[in-house]
Amino acid sequence: MDYVEAIMKWVVAPVSVFVWMIYKTQQSHATDIAVMKATMASTKENHDREFKEVKENFKHVLEKLDDIEKALRK
């Protein structure tokens, strides 16, 4: 019986604490990763929208330049 108690005290308890600490750390990392993914997705959406706006504005500028060129050629 002394061996079982010693094994529980010096092997099982420290290993279970170690596993519990790893589990808590993993849960924290999983939460951090989920937050980073959400932030990255939001940032990507904003950049895509801004890029689309810039592209449309540039297209309008080129159209206006074409109109000015046509007017000058007349």
C-alpha positions, -999 to +999 in steps of 0.1 A: +000+000+000+029+023+006+041+019-030+007+029-043+006+060-021+042+070-031+034+065-068+002+086-065+021+113-046+053+115-067+041+104-102+004+106-108-002+140-091+026+159-108+017+144-142-019+153-138-010+189-128+013+191-158-014+178-181-039+202-166-015+232-171-009+221-208-047+219-213-053+254-199-024+268-220-038+251-251-073+266-244-058+300-241-039+296-273-070+284-291-089+315-280-060+338-290-059+321-325-096+325-329-094+362-321-064+367-345-083+349-373-114+371-367-092+403-367-074+391-398-106+385-416-120+419-407-088+436-418-088+417-451-124+427-457-116+464-451-085+462-473-105+445-501-132+472-499-107+500-499-089+485-528-121+482-547-129+518-540-095+529-552-098+509-583-133+524-591-120+559-584-090+553-607-113+540-633-134+572-631-103+594-633-092+575-665-127+580-679-125+617-672-090+620-688-104+602-719-133+627-720-108+656-717-086+641-745-117+638-768-127+673-760-092+686-768-090+667-801-122+683-814 
